[in-house]
């Protein structure tokens, strides 16, 4: 159920919601879409308009912002499967710090974050396990099979706090000399910084979730020696050949430039022709 893009449709809201949505967009701006038009959508009452927007933009993840007296500073995180809403979690923003509230970080655009989940609530409750899975989808821009520690410059920490609070913090990783082979790691806080309170959830039925998480057969192909598959399921093979003796490889001999005179000392026809051309040019 992981998505590629995300969109941020808005209802008439507060400046707090607008600022938070803009900062969330910055974390995915290379693959995200920001919608600035105010849409009268109530996701927990009807999802049809939202699903139409998702299909139109070809997205599978979304963050929806709204604000009213009953639910102030409200954001809804969600994702779809097969054009229908799969999961939605509604949060209230209780505290926030924006990117502009911190000094300019050195984290490059598109840097893959290291996600750290803290707290036992993610493992204790099924609902919180889905929230953890969603944030893994949302902040994971690209999946990788290996990590270069020198390239680890960005950390996002997500902490669950009883009974219904989530703390999201971002850090820039600075590795300094420690006098040993292991560098000293210093974490400097940067934006995005959010304190969220869970308000409502709408999670998929177990059977629908099982179907959504089902992997294509191409990705389940077992390992075979010297044969691998890419993400699209295309078969890639490695061919081993014996060492070749370069001296035995037939090589075509290059013809040398023709001499102006043949072996008897007489000029060749080509040389005479060239001399005639030169004589015509000078005359």
Protein Blocks (a to p, Z undefined) as FASTA:
>chain_A
ZZfbdcdddddddfklmmmmmmmmmmmmmmgccdfbdcdddfklocklmmmmmmmnopab
dcdddddfklgciadddddeehiafbdcddddfbdcdfklpccdfbdghiacddddedjk
lmmpmklmmmmmmmmmmmmmbacfbdcfklmmbdcddddddfkbccddddddddddehia
bdcddddddddddddddfbdcdddfklmmmmmpccfklmpccdehiacdfkopacddddd
ddddfklpccddddddddfbdfkopacfklmmmmmmmmmmmZZ
